[in-house]
Amino acid sequence: MQQPVTCAHCGAALADCACPRDASGQVCRPADQPARVRREKRRGKWVTVVYQLDPAATDLKRLAKELKHKCSAGGSVTADGVEVQGDHRNTVVAALLAMGYPAKPAGG
């Protein structure tokens, strides 16, 4: 009887593994995704944008929901990443660091 092939990160059988994977099938944990957080001014209002996340390995809808809840603001998921209404760059960076993403503020 053969042993099932196991995941190198969690040790579970590949069929039962819940590790996030990128589009090529490689394990892509939050610690492997260096998130960048910038703020932009659009039509006179600030928007905080999180980018450089792998959309296949990250549940962007869930991440957006958590960030919007932390900032008590609205927002959306776009092709670039996650947008949160308002200037919440420091709050978003702190929240991402707490979730395990190596986040850094970008821009001025």
C-alpha positions in Angstrom: 0.0 0.0 0.0 1.4 3.4 -1.0 1.6 6.4 1.3 -0.4 9.4 0.0 1.6 12.4 -1.2 1.6 15.1 1.5 1.9 18.8 1.5 5.4 20.1 2.5 3.8 23.0 4.5 0.9 21.5 6.5 1.7 17.8 6.3 -1.9 16.8 5.1 -2.6 14.7 2.1 -2.6 16.8 -1.0 -6.3 16.0 -1.5 -7.1 17.4 1.9 -4.6 20.3 1.9 -6.1 23.7 2.4 -2.9 25.7 1.8 -3.5 28.7 -0.5 -2.1 28.1 -4.0 -1.3 30.4 -6.9 -2.4 29.9 -10.5 0.5 27.5 -11.2 -0.4 25.3 -8.2 2.5 26.3 -5.9 1.8 27.0 -2.3 1.6 30.8 -1.8 1.2 31.7 1.9 0.4 35.2 3.1 4.1 35.5 4.2 5.2 35.0 0.6 3.1 37.9 -0.7 4.7 41.3 -0.1 1.7 43.6 0.0 2.0 47.3 -0.7 -0.4 49.9 0.5 -0.7 53.3 -1.1 -3.1 56.1 -0.9 -4.5 58.0 -3.9 -6.6 61.1 -4.2 -9.6 60.6 -6.5 -12.0 63.4 -7.2 -10.8 65.2 -4.1 -11.2 62.2 -1.7 -8.6 59.7 -0.4 -8.6 56.0 -1.3 -6.3 53.4 0.3 -5.2 50.7 -2.2 -3.7 47.3 -1.4 -1.8 45.8 -4.3 0.8 43.2 -5.3 -1.3 40.3 -3.9 -1.8 37.1 -5.8 -5.5 37.0 -6.7 -5.5 33.2 -7.1 -3.9 32.5 -3.7 -5.7 35.2 -1.8 -9.4 35.5 -1.1 -9.6 39.1 -2.0 -13.3 39.4 -1.1 -12.8 38.1 2.4 -9.7 40.3 2.8 -11.6 43.4 1.6 -14.4 42.6 4.0 -12.0 42.4 7.0 -10.1 45.6 6.0 -13.3 47.5 5.5 -14.6 46.3 8.9 -11.3 47.4 10.6 -11.4 50.8 9.0 -15.2 51.3 9.4 -15.3 52.3 5.8 -16.6 51.2 2.4 -14.5 49.8 -0.4 -14.2 47.2 -3.2 -12.2 44.6 -4.9 -10.6 45.7 -8.2 -8.2 44.3 -10.8 -5.4 46.1 -8.9 -6.3 44.7 -5.5 -8.4 45.9 -2.6 -9.6 49.5 -2.2 -10.8 51.1 1.0 -12.5 54.4 1.1 -10.5 57.1 3.0 -7.0 57.6 4.2 -6.5 54.4 6.2 -2.9 53.5 5.1 -1.5 52.9 8.6 -4.5 51.0 9.8 -4.5 48.7 6.8 -0.7 48.1 7.1 -1.2 47.1 10.7 -4.1 44.8 9.9 -2.2 43.1 7.1 0.8 42.6 9.3 -1.4 41.0 12.0 -2.8 38.7 9.2 0.7 37.5 8.3 1.3 39.6 5.2 4.7 41.4 5.0 3.0 44.8 4.2 4.7 48.1 3.6 3.3 51.6 3.0 4.1 52.9 -0.5 4.2 56.4 -1.8 4.3 59.6 0.2 
